[in-house]
């Protein structure tokens, strides 16, 4: 597939690459969101304590977040098509392992294998768009990808609730496996090879720099594990501060590695590019505020505090996720026309408004008010994902688009993982202290005041993201080395 052919048909309905990537993105998010709903049933069926059931999510999140950067780097030097097909096979093996898991340990291992395959999808999808399409079309295509993600998030809780109630939790993994088999056949037959016209270097394995990639992966995994442990056992527990020390050491070694290696995993200049760093920071903060804040805190409040079922909670969340799916392509086109910075400023303001509403009148208020505030926040979030990716793409050359978007996606998903841990810690801390909510606009019951405070902290993250817009000025494109 050539650059010219890509630009002549930038639609998933006519472009096999886009169609396969969009379907894969939808499937990966659908798989994760529907499994989250089934966790209480899985815990009961396997006899697992609620405190341990979180590993079904944690194991997936750690491997997924660290895998996106490695897949992106591999796709810069190796066949994108073969890399994608390999990832689908790994994703399928993980799904089969989960479906047949006889006990909890095997299930957690299966979830990690799932993530090791699914991690390829965002980095390869966004990287291929940045590599193949001109800047004037990327925003719309990033928006289409974000729409697929939103549809997966919207339908996941509903599909999961129906599947579990009718056939048990294992059907979710069997269903994912069936979809992946069909997707593999479609990718095998229809997926073009964007790297077909490029002559691979004789030392391409050395150019991947696996030691550097592993250092980055260990550092990110240790950081995510450490932050999660802090929220569960406190900062003084050895497994919490110990993981944070590991993250610091391996992160320092990664910095040394990319400065001294002949072919570093990431060009050091990437971390000196203000535009790229600003886009990545905005993605991390907005993802943490919305996913870690809105979508993590809201089900907790509905189920644990207000007594809703998982299916009912999914119905409350679904309108917001649908708004993401509907608005993301539109906002993507606007970022092509008016530039990412202008669209991001408006979208972050809308996201902030929705989170303030959740903190002020959504927490403890009528459920329709909560749903409305979540729709506002979701609408703002829909306007952040594709423009931020569009801004990051303008700082990357085609030669390093894969690893560049791998790093960007790493920040993106680290935001969700660390955000949930941070806001969970805020929620726990506020529950242990008597008194009203910190938000002077909050007028709800004392029982939901801690949720109001946690939403308020998410607002602070969005304010920092608004400040980071300053960095989205002109910056030189980072070339391959």
FIRO-734253 format. One line per 2 residues: number of its first residue (from 1); for each residue x, y, z of C-alpha. Coordinates in Angstrom, 1 decimal, always signed. Example, Ala and Ser with C-alpha at 12.3 -4.5 7.8 and 13.67 -1.06 7.14 Angstrom:
2
1) +12.3:-4.5:+7.8; +13.7:-1.1:+7.1
END
This chain:
481
1) +0.0:+0.0:+0.0; +1.5:+3.3:-1.0
3) +1.1:+6.7:+0.4; -0.8:+7.8:-2.7
5) -3.3:+5.0:-2.5; -3.9:+5.8:+1.1
7) -4.7:+9.4:+0.5; -7.2:+8.6:-2.3
9) -9.4:+6.5:-0.1; -9.2:+7.7:+3.5
11) -12.4:+5.9:+4.6; -12.7:+2.6:+6.6
13) -15.5:+1.6:+4.2; -13.1:+1.5:+1.2
15) -9.7:+1.2:+2.8; -8.8:-2.3:+4.1
17) -6.2:-1.1:+6.5; -8.5:+1.3:+8.2
19) -11.4:-1.1:+8.3; -9.3:-3.8:+10.0
21) -7.8:-1.4:+12.5; -11.2:+0.1:+13.4
23) -12.7:-3.3:+14.0; -9.7:-4.4:+16.0
25) -9.9:-1.3:+18.2; -13.6:-1.8:+18.8
27) -13.0:-5.5:+19.7; -10.1:-4.7:+22.1
29) -12.1:-2.1:+24.0; -15.3:-4.2:+24.0
31) -13.4:-7.1:+25.5; -12.1:-5.1:+28.4
33) -15.2:-3.1:+29.2; -17.5:-6.1:+29.2
35) -15.0:-8.1:+31.4; -15.0:-5.3:+34.0
37) -18.8:-5.8:+34.5; -18.3:-9.5:+35.0
39) -15.7:-9.3:+37.8; -18.2:-9.7:+40.7
41) -19.6:-12.9:+39.1; -16.1:-14.2:+38.4
43) -15.0:-13.6:+42.0; -18.0:-15.5:+43.3
45) -17.6:-18.4:+40.9; -13.9:-18.8:+41.6
47) -14.1:-18.1:+45.3; -11.9:-15.0:+45.1
49) -11.9:-12.3:+47.7; -12.9:-8.9:+46.4
51) -9.5:-7.5:+47.2; -7.9:-9.9:+44.8
53) -10.4:-9.6:+42.0; -8.8:-6.3:+41.0
55) -5.9:-8.2:+39.5; -8.2:-9.2:+36.6
57) -7.9:-5.5:+35.6; -4.5:-4.7:+37.0
59) -2.7:-7.6:+35.2; -4.3:-6.5:+31.9
61) -3.5:-2.8:+32.4; +0.1:-3.3:+33.3
63) +1.0:-5.5:+30.3; -1.2:-3.5:+27.9
65) +0.3:-0.1:+28.9; +3.9:-1.4:+28.6
67) +3.3:-3.3:+25.4; +2.1:-0.4:+23.2
69) +5.6:+1.2:+23.0; +7.3:-2.1:+22.1
71) +4.9:-2.9:+19.3; +5.2:+0.6:+17.9
73) +9.0:+0.3:+17.7; +8.8:-3.2:+16.1
75) +6.4:-1.9:+13.4; +9.0:+0.7:+12.4
77) +11.5:-2.0:+11.4; +9.4:-5.1:+10.7
79) +6.3:-5.9:+8.7; +3.2:-4.1:+10.1
81) +1.0:-6.8:+8.7; +2.9:-9.7:+10.2
83) +3.2:-7.9:+13.5; -0.5:-7.3:+13.6
85) -1.4:-10.9:+12.8; +1.0:-12.1:+15.4
87) -0.6:-9.9:+18.0; -4.1:-11.2:+17.1
89) -2.9:-14.8:+17.6; -1.5:-13.8:+21.1
91) -4.8:-12.0:+21.9; -6.7:-15.1:+20.9
93) -4.5:-17.5:+23.0; -5.1:-15.3:+26.0
95) -8.9:-15.3:+25.4; -8.9:-19.1:+25.2
97) -6.8:-19.3:+28.4; -9.3:-17.1:+30.2
99) -12.3:-19.0:+28.9; -10.9:-22.4:+30.1
101) -9.3:-21.1:+33.3; -9.8:-23.6:+36.1
103) -8.7:-21.2:+38.8; -8.0:-17.6:+39.5
105) -4.2:-17.7:+38.8; -4.7:-19.1:+35.3
107) -7.4:-16.4:+34.6; -5.0:-13.6:+35.6
109) -2.3:-15.1:+33.4; -4.7:-15.3:+30.6
111) -5.6:-11.7:+31.0; -1.9:-10.8:+30.8
113) -1.6:-12.8:+27.6; -4.6:-11.0:+26.2
115) -3.1:-7.7:+26.9; +0.2:-8.8:+25.3
117) -1.7:-9.2:+22.1; -4.2:-6.3:+22.4
119) -1.4:-3.8:+23.1; -0.5:-3.9:+19.4
121) -3.8:-2.5:+18.3; -3.6:+1.2:+19.4
123) +0.1:+1.7:+18.6; -0.1:+0.0:+15.1
125) -3.4:+1.7:+14.3; -2.4:+5.2:+15.2
127) +1.1:+4.7:+13.9; -0.1:+3.5:+10.5
129) -2.3:+6.6:+10.2; +0.5:+8.9:+11.0
131) +2.8:+7.1:+8.6; +0.4:+6.9:+5.6
133) -1.8:+9.9:+5.6; -1.1:+13.6:+5.3
135) -1.6:+16.0:+8.2; -4.8:+17.4:+6.7
137) -6.6:+14.0:+6.9; -5.2:+12.5:+10.2
139) -7.6:+14.3:+12.5; -10.7:+12.8:+10.9
141) -9.1:+9.3:+10.9; -8.0:+9.6:+14.5
143) -11.5:+10.6:+15.2; -12.9:+7.5:+13.6
145) -10.5:+5.4:+15.7; -11.7:+7.2:+18.8
147) -15.3:+6.6:+17.7; -14.6:+2.8:+17.6
149) -13.1:+3.0:+21.1; -16.2:+4.9:+22.3
151) -18.5:+2.3:+20.8; -16.6:-0.5:+22.4
153) -16.8:+1.3:+25.8; -20.5:+2.0:+25.3
155) -21.6:-1.5:+24.3; -19.2:-3.4:+26.5
157) -21.2:-3.1:+29.8; -24.4:-4.0:+28.1
159) -23.0:-7.0:+26.2; -21.2:-8.2:+29.3
161) -24.3:-7.9:+31.5; -26.5:-9.8:+29.0
163) -23.8:-12.5:+28.3; -23.1:-13.1:+32.0
165) -26.8:-13.3:+32.9; -27.6:-15.7:+30.0
167) -24.6:-18.0:+29.7; -22.0:-17.2:+32.5
169) -18.8:-15.2:+32.4; -16.8:-17.6:+30.3
171) -18.9:-16.9:+27.2; -17.4:-13.4:+27.1
173) -14.0:-14.8:+26.4; -15.3:-17.4:+24.0
175) -17.1:-14.6:+22.1; -13.9:-12.5:+22.0
177) -12.0:-15.5:+20.6; -14.6:-16.0:+17.9
179) -14.4:-12.4:+16.8; -10.6:-12.5:+16.8
181) -10.7:-15.5:+14.5; -12.8:-13.7:+12.0
183) -10.6:-10.6:+12.3; -7.5:-12.7:+11.7
185) -9.0:-14.1:+8.5; -9.9:-10.6:+7.3
187) -6.5:-9.2:+8.1; -4.8:-12.1:+6.4
189) -6.7:-11.6:+3.2; -7.2:-7.8:+3.1
191) -4.6:-6.1:+5.2; -2.1:-4.3:+3.0
193) +1.6:-3.8:+3.9; +2.5:-0.2:+4.4
195) +6.2:-1.1:+4.7; +6.2:-3.0:+1.4
197) +8.1:-0.3:-0.5; +10.8:+0.1:+2.2
199) +14.0:-1.9:+2.1; +14.6:-3.4:+5.6
201) +18.1:-2.7:+7.0; +20.4:-5.7:+7.5
203) +20.7:-4.8:+11.2; +17.0:-4.2:+11.9
205) +16.9:-6.4:+15.0; +19.6:-4.2:+16.5
207) +17.7:-1.1:+15.5; +14.7:-2.2:+17.5
209) +16.9:-2.1:+20.7; +15.1:-4.6:+22.7
211) +17.1:-3.9:+25.9; +16.0:-0.3:+25.7
213) +12.4:-1.4:+25.1; +12.5:-3.8:+28.1
215) +13.9:-1.1:+30.4; +11.0:+1.2:+29.4
217) +8.5:-1.6:+29.8; +9.8:-2.6:+33.3
219) +9.9:+1.1:+34.4; +6.3:+1.7:+33.3
221) +5.0:-1.5:+34.7; +6.8:-0.9:+38.1
223) +5.4:+2.7:+38.2; +1.8:+1.5:+37.5
225) +2.1:-1.4:+39.9; +3.6:+0.9:+42.6
227) +1.0:+3.6:+42.3; -1.7:+0.9:+42.4
229) -0.2:-0.6:+45.5; +0.0:+2.8:+47.2
231) -3.8:+3.1:+46.8; -4.3:-0.4:+48.3
233) -1.7:-0.7:+51.1; -0.3:+2.8:+51.5
235) +3.0:+4.3:+50.6; +4.9:+2.8:+53.5
237) +4.3:-0.8:+52.4; +7.5:-2.5:+50.9
239) +5.7:-3.6:+47.8; +4.5:+0.0:+47.1
241) +7.7:+2.0:+47.7; +9.8:-0.9:+46.4
243) +8.1:-0.9:+43.0; +8.5:+2.9:+42.8
245) +12.2:+2.5:+43.5; +12.4:-0.1:+40.7
247) +10.6:+2.3:+38.4; +13.1:+5.1:+39.2
249) +16.1:+2.9:+38.7; +15.0:+1.3:+35.4
251) +13.8:+4.7:+34.2; +17.2:+6.1:+34.8
253) +18.8:+3.1:+33.0; +16.4:+3.7:+30.1
255) +17.5:+7.3:+29.8; +21.2:+6.3:+29.8
257) +20.5:+3.6:+27.2; +18.8:+5.9:+24.7
259) +21.7:+8.4:+25.1; +24.4:+5.9:+24.5
261) +23.1:+3.1:+22.2; +23.9:+3.3:+18.5
263) +20.3:+2.7:+17.6; +18.3:+3.7:+20.6
265) +14.8:+2.4:+21.2; +13.5:+6.0:+21.1
267) +15.5:+9.0:+19.6; +16.4:+11.2:+22.6
269) +15.3:+14.2:+20.7; +11.7:+13.0:+21.0
271) +11.7:+13.8:+24.7; +13.0:+17.3:+23.9
273) +10.2:+18.1:+21.5; +7.9:+20.5:+23.3
275) +4.9:+19.8:+21.0; +5.1:+16.1:+21.3
277) +5.6:+16.2:+25.1; +2.7:+18.7:+25.5
279) +0.4:+16.4:+23.5; +1.4:+13.4:+25.5
281) +0.9:+15.2:+28.8; -2.6:+16.4:+27.7
283) -3.5:+12.8:+26.8; -2.2:+11.5:+30.1
285) -4.0:+14.0:+32.2; -7.3:+14.0:+30.3
287) -7.3:+10.2:+30.2; -6.6:+10.1:+34.0
289) -9.3:+12.7:+34.7; -12.0:+11.1:+32.6
291) -11.3:+7.3:+32.7; -9.6:+7.2:+36.1
293) -12.1:+9.8:+37.5; -15.4:+9.8:+35.7
295) -15.6:+6.2:+34.5; -13.9:+4.7:+37.5
297) -15.6:+6.7:+40.3; -19.1:+6.7:+38.8
299) -19.6:+2.9:+38.8; -18.2:+2.6:+42.3
301) -20.7:+5.2:+43.6; -23.6:+3.7:+41.7
303) -22.9:+0.0:+42.7; -21.2:+0.3:+46.1
305) -22.9:+3.4:+47.5; -26.3:+3.5:+45.8
307) -27.0:-0.2:+45.3; -27.2:-0.3:+41.5
309) -26.6:-3.5:+39.7; -23.7:-3.7:+37.2
311) -26.2:-3.7:+34.3; -28.0:-0.6:+35.7
313) -24.7:+1.2:+36.1; -23.8:+0.3:+32.5
315) -27.1:+1.9:+31.4; -26.2:+5.1:+33.2
317) -22.7:+5.2:+31.7; -23.7:+4.2:+28.2
319) -25.1:+7.6:+27.0; -21.7:+9.3:+27.7
321) -19.8:+6.6:+25.9; -22.2:+6.9:+22.9
323) -21.6:+10.6:+22.8; -17.8:+9.9:+22.5
325) -18.5:+7.5:+19.6; -20.7:+10.1:+17.8
327) -18.6:+13.2:+18.4; -15.0:+11.9:+18.0
329) -15.1:+11.8:+14.1; -16.7:+15.3:+14.0
331) -14.1:+16.8:+16.3; -11.3:+15.1:+14.4
333) -12.4:+16.9:+11.2; -12.5:+20.2:+13.1
335) -8.9:+19.6:+14.3; -7.9:+19.2:+10.7
337) -9.6:+22.5:+9.8; -8.8:+24.7:+12.8
339) -5.8:+23.1:+14.3; -5.5:+20.8:+17.3
341) -4.7:+23.6:+19.8; -8.0:+25.5:+19.3
343) -10.1:+22.4:+19.4; -8.3:+21.0:+22.5
345) -8.8:+24.3:+24.4; -12.6:+24.1:+23.8
347) -12.8:+20.4:+24.5; -10.8:+20.5:+27.8
349) -13.1:+23.3:+29.0; -16.1:+21.2:+28.3
351) -14.5:+18.2:+30.1; -13.7:+20.5:+33.0
353) -17.4:+21.7:+33.1; -18.7:+18.1:+33.2
355) -16.3:+17.1:+36.0; -17.3:+20.2:+38.0
357) -20.9:+19.2:+37.5; -20.2:+15.7:+38.8
359) -18.5:+17.1:+41.8; -21.1:+19.7:+42.5
361) -24.5:+18.2:+41.6; -23.9:+14.8:+40.1
363) -22.5:+13.0:+43.2; -25.4:+12.3:+45.5
365) -27.9:+13.9:+43.1; -30.7:+12.3:+41.0
367) -29.4:+9.7:+38.6; -30.5:+11.6:+35.6
369) -28.4:+14.6:+36.7; -25.4:+12.3:+37.2
371) -25.9:+10.9:+33.7; -26.2:+14.4:+32.2
373) -23.0:+15.6:+33.8; -21.3:+12.4:+32.6
375) -22.5:+13.1:+29.0; -21.0:+16.7:+29.2
377) -17.7:+15.3:+30.5; -17.8:+12.6:+27.8
379) -18.4:+15.2:+25.1; -15.4:+17.1:+26.2
381) -13.3:+13.9:+26.3; -14.4:+13.1:+22.8
383) -12.8:+16.3:+21.7; -9.5:+15.6:+23.3
385) -8.4:+12.2:+22.1; -8.2:+12.7:+18.3
387) -6.8:+16.4:+18.4; -4.1:+15.4:+20.9
389) -3.1:+12.5:+18.7; -3.2:+14.8:+15.7
391) -0.9:+17.2:+17.5; +1.5:+14.5:+18.4
393) +1.6:+13.2:+14.8; +2.9:+16.5:+13.5
395) +6.0:+16.1:+15.6; +6.9:+12.7:+14.2
397) +8.5:+11.6:+10.9; +7.3:+8.6:+9.1
399) +10.4:+6.6:+10.1; +9.6:+6.8:+13.8
401) +5.8:+7.1:+13.7; +5.4:+3.6:+15.2
403) +7.6:+4.1:+18.3; +6.5:+7.8:+18.6
405) +2.8:+6.8:+18.8; +3.8:+3.8:+21.0
407) +5.2:+6.3:+23.6; +2.2:+8.5:+23.1
409) -0.2:+5.6:+23.7; +1.9:+4.5:+26.7
411) +1.3:+7.9:+28.3; -2.4:+7.7:+27.3
413) -3.0:+4.3:+29.0; -0.7:+5.1:+31.9
415) -3.1:+8.0:+32.6; -6.0:+5.7:+33.0
417) -4.2:+3.2:+35.2; -2.6:+5.8:+37.5
419) -5.7:+7.9:+37.5; -7.8:+5.1:+38.9
421) -5.2:+4.5:+41.6; -4.9:+8.2:+42.5
423) -8.6:+8.8:+42.7; -9.1:+5.6:+44.6
425) -6.6:+6.8:+47.2; -8.4:+10.2:+47.4
427) -11.7:+8.4:+47.9; -10.3:+6.2:+50.6
429) -8.6:+9.1:+52.4; -11.7:+11.3:+52.4
431) -13.9:+8.4:+53.7; -11.6:+8.2:+56.8
433) -12.0:+11.9:+57.6; -15.3:+13.2:+58.8
435) -16.6:+16.5:+57.5; -18.3:+17.9:+54.4
437) -17.1:+18.0:+50.8; -14.2:+20.3:+49.8
439) -16.3:+21.7:+46.9; -18.4:+24.6:+48.3
441) -21.0:+24.0:+45.6; -21.7:+20.5:+46.8
443) -25.1:+20.1:+48.5; -25.6:+16.3:+48.5
445) -25.6:+13.8:+51.4; -22.4:+13.2:+53.5
447) -22.2:+9.6:+52.2; -21.3:+10.7:+48.7
449) -19.1:+13.7:+49.7; -15.9:+11.7:+49.2
451) -16.9:+11.1:+45.6; -17.4:+14.8:+45.2
453) -13.9:+15.4:+46.5; -12.4:+12.8:+44.1
455) -14.2:+14.4:+41.1; -12.7:+17.7:+42.2
457) -9.2:+16.4:+42.1; -9.9:+15.2:+38.5
459) -10.8:+18.9:+37.8; -7.3:+19.9:+38.9
461) -5.8:+17.4:+36.4; -7.8:+19.0:+33.5
463) -6.6:+22.5:+34.6; -3.0:+21.3:+34.3
465) -3.8:+20.0:+30.8; -5.2:+23.4:+29.8
467) -1.9:+24.9:+30.9; +0.0:+22.3:+28.8
469) -1.7:+23.8:+25.7; +1.0:+26.5:+25.8
471) +3.4:+23.9:+24.6; +1.5:+23.2:+21.4
473) +3.3:+25.8:+19.4; +5.6:+25.2:+16.4
475) +8.2:+22.5:+17.0; +10.5:+20.8:+14.6
477) +9.6:+17.3:+13.4; +11.7:+14.5:+14.9
479) +13.5:+12.5:+12.3; +14.8:+9.0:+12.4
481) +18.4:+8.5:+13.4
END
